[in-house]
Amino acid sequence: MVVIDVKMLSGFTPTMSSIEELENKGQVMKTEVKNDHVLFYLENVFGRADSFTFSAEQSNLVFNIQPAPGMVYD
């Protein structure tokens, strides 16, 4: 199993419909939104390259937005 932890930029929130669509299409096994992180759980990623996208919307105006990390755990 692989876990992808995406930290949201300050002032942004994930669009839940785009996250639910990933689950419905079977691109990810499970998702969780905790605090300012989106966690994606994937299975069976042996030797193949996958990509997926999700949307986020700006919920608060924040100046000087800094990059946010994304971490992948195996």
C-alpha positions in Angstrom: 0.0 0.0 0.0 1.1 3.5 -0.8 0.0 6.6 1.1 0.2 10.0 -0.6 0.0 13.0 1.9 -0.7 16.3 0.2 -0.6 19.4 2.3 -2.9 22.1 1.1 -1.7 25.6 0.4 -2.7 28.2 3.0 -6.2 29.5 2.3 -7.1 26.6 0.0 -9.4 23.6 0.6 -9.8 20.5 -1.6 -12.9 20.2 -3.7 -14.7 17.2 -2.2 -16.4 16.2 -5.5 -13.1 15.9 -7.3 -11.8 13.6 -4.5 -14.9 11.5 -4.4 -14.6 11.1 -8.2 -11.1 9.6 -7.8 -12.6 6.9 -5.4 -15.6 6.3 -7.7 -13.3 5.7 -10.7 -11.1 3.4 -8.7 -8.0 5.5 -9.1 -7.5 5.5 -5.3 -8.7 3.0 -2.8 -9.5 5.5 0.0 -9.1 9.2 0.8 -9.1 11.2 4.0 -9.1 14.9 4.6 -7.6 15.8 7.9 -6.8 19.4 9.0 -5.0 20.9 6.0 -3.9 17.5 4.5 -5.5 15.2 1.9 -4.4 11.5 2.3 -4.7 9.2 -0.7 -4.4 5.4 -0.2 -3.4 3.3 -3.2 -2.9 -0.4 -3.6 -1.1 -2.4 -6.2 1.3 0.2 -7.6 4.1 -2.3 -8.5 6.2 -1.1 -11.4 3.7 1.2 -13.0 3.4 5.0 -13.3 0.1 6.5 -12.2 -1.1 10.0 -12.0 -4.3 11.6 -10.9 -5.5 15.1 -10.2 -7.9 16.8 -7.8 -9.2 20.3 -7.5 -8.8 22.9 -4.8 -10.6 26.2 -4.2 -9.4 29.3 -2.5 -11.4 29.7 0.7 -9.4 32.6 2.3 -7.3 35.3 0.8 -3.7 34.7 1.9 -0.8 36.8 0.8 2.7 35.4 0.1 1.5 31.8 -0.3 4.4 29.4 0.2 4.8 26.0 -1.5 3.3 23.0 0.3 4.9 19.6 0.5 3.6 16.3 -0.8 4.9 13.1 0.7 4.7 9.5 -0.5 5.0 6.6 1.9 5.4 3.0 1.0 
